[in-house]
Amino acid sequence: MGSAPENSIHGIVTDPPYGVKEYEFDQLEKRANGNGGIWRIPPSFDGSARQPLPRFTALNAKERAQVCRFFTEWGKIALHVLRPGGHVFIACNSFMCQMVYSALVAGGLEFRGQLIRVVQTLRGGDRPKNAEEEFPDVCSLPRGCYEPWGILRKPLPAGMKVSDCLRQFETGGLRRLPEGLPFSDLVEVGRTPREERKLAAHPSLKPQALLRELVYAVLPLGKGIVLDPFMGSGSTVAAGNAVGVHCIGVEKNSEYFEAAPQSIERLTKVVVPRDQLTFALA
């Protein structure tokens, strides 16, 4: 991103490893072996295995400071590559978002609100660790029933209105729904379907029903380039392909990067039922 031309990207849609260490090789190896590490291996219910989840509450003060430094620096680089008025959709969780958003603002981005994805996960709701029987009526954190996505924007040049920014940079706002209604900050998109998870081997795969809406909305005029700097399996790029949007993905994990072309091809072909979309794509 730092070496890319300035003002070359119209929008960013991404799901970063904001727990700092959950995608380090040793942690991924522990996850694969079922040993856990930072990954919490949920118990099986009714014979159905649940997806492991990162334990972000396990981060100590030093690691939280590292998260802040990382996203402050990342925000500065995002500021470099984005066009003025370009938006960022960034996945987070209720425990980390206050830290991540503050760091991105410190990096120069404007906080513009949150998109709330209504989805029930296994995060939170646990009884106190190693004292479950002693405190059976207590949970350490609320059960997670939503996923926040931060909405941030590169500031407009001084004195420039949104309409001026749209004319000059093709950015500044969010794309309205095809039927003319405004883009909403509340979406009901459930967990990633099992069929999609089989198409791309990645522990944090987001559903195409969600990503296709975001890559559509982040380009206010329906044209431009969307970047996912934490591409993983390439699900955001696949969503861009599916809705006719130009999308670039960057990934440092060689295993995910090498598998991405095949994963992108498969995910692009996923048919999302219209009743799973907040709006019907034109």
LINHU-V269442 format. One record per helix or strand. SS is the DSSP state (alpha for helix, beta for strand). FROM is the first residue (numbers start at 1). TO is the last residue. Records with the same first field share a line. If there is no record, write none. Layout:
SS = FROM-TO ; FROM-TO
This chain:
beta = 9-14 ; 39-40 ; 45-45 ; 48-48 ; 53-54 ; 82-91 ; 109-118 ; 146-154 ; 186-187 ; 225-228 ; 246-249
alpha = 25-33 ; 56-58 ; 61-81 ; 97-106 ; 162-169 ; 194-197 ; 208-217 ; 235-243 ; 254-268 ; 274-276
